[in-house]
Amino acid sequence: MILDLIQVDKNFRGQGIGRKLWEKAVEEARLNGARELYISACPSEETIHFYKAMGAEVTDNPILSIANDEPDDLQLVYSLM
């Protein structure tokens, strides 16, 4: 399953909104039988920090069509197992 976008306006960050959105994405993925979430994240420090804090890890096996479309993005995965 591909997680397309999670974004919280900077005026509302630090309130747990991103974590709640993440938890909802994880819940929906599990309900739909996904085994992992694939994330193509912009390379900003706060974005990468967020996904790593949620438990995502940089993948050494990216989906090439996505990675080629966004060569500056960092490719991560989050296991649902």
C-alpha positions as CSV (number, residue, x, y, z in Angstrom):
1,M,0.0,0.0,0.0
2,I,1.3,3.4,-0.8
3,L,1.0,6.3,1.7
4,D,0.5,9.3,-0.6
5,L,0.7,12.3,1.7
6,I,0.6,13.3,5.3
7,Q,1.0,17.0,5.9
8,V,0.2,19.3,8.9
9,D,0.4,23.0,8.6
10,K,3.3,24.4,10.5
11,N,1.0,26.4,12.7
12,F,-0.5,23.2,14.0
13,R,2.6,21.0,14.4
14,G,3.6,19.6,17.7
15,Q,0.1,18.9,18.8
16,G,0.0,15.2,17.8
17,I,-2.0,15.7,14.6
18,G,0.6,14.1,12.4
19,R,0.8,11.1,14.7
20,K,-3.0,10.7,14.6
21,L,-3.0,10.9,10.8
22,W,-0.2,8.3,10.7
23,E,-2.0,6.0,13.1
24,K,-5.1,6.3,10.9
25,A,-3.1,5.5,7.8
26,V,-1.6,2.4,9.5
27,E,-5.1,1.3,10.7
28,E,-6.5,1.6,7.2
29,A,-3.6,-0.2,5.6
30,R,-4.0,-3.1,8.0
31,L,-7.7,-3.3,7.4
32,N,-7.0,-3.5,3.7
33,G,-4.5,-6.3,4.1
34,A,-1.3,-4.3,3.5
35,R,2.0,-5.8,4.8
36,E,3.9,-2.5,4.7
37,L,3.6,1.2,3.9
38,Y,5.9,2.6,1.2
39,I,6.8,6.3,1.7
40,S,8.5,8.6,-0.8
41,A,9.3,11.5,1.4
42,C,10.7,14.9,0.6
43,P,14.2,15.1,2.1
44,S,13.5,17.8,4.7
45,E,14.9,17.1,8.1
46,E,11.6,17.4,9.9
47,T,9.8,15.1,7.4
48,I,12.5,12.4,7.7
49,H,12.5,12.8,11.5
50,F,8.8,12.3,11.6
51,Y,8.7,9.1,9.5
52,K,11.6,7.6,11.4
53,A,10.0,8.5,14.7
54,M,6.9,6.7,13.5
55,G,9.1,3.6,12.9
56,A,9.7,3.8,9.2
57,E,13.1,2.9,7.8
58,V,15.0,3.8,4.7
59,T,14.5,1.0,2.1
60,D,17.3,-0.6,0.2
61,N,14.7,-1.9,-2.2
62,P,12.8,1.2,-3.6
63,I,10.0,1.0,-6.1
64,L,12.0,2.2,-9.1
65,S,9.1,3.9,-10.9
66,I,8.4,6.1,-7.8
67,A,12.0,6.7,-7.0
68,N,12.7,7.7,-10.6
69,D,9.8,10.1,-10.6
70,E,11.0,11.8,-7.4
71,P,14.8,11.4,-7.4
72,D,15.4,13.8,-4.5
73,D,12.9,12.0,-2.2
74,L,13.9,9.5,0.4
75,Q,12.3,6.1,0.0
76,L,11.1,4.5,3.3
77,V,9.0,1.6,4.4
78,Y,7.0,0.8,7.5
79,S,6.3,-2.8,8.3
80,L,2.8,-3.7,9.4
81,M,3.8,-7.2,10.4
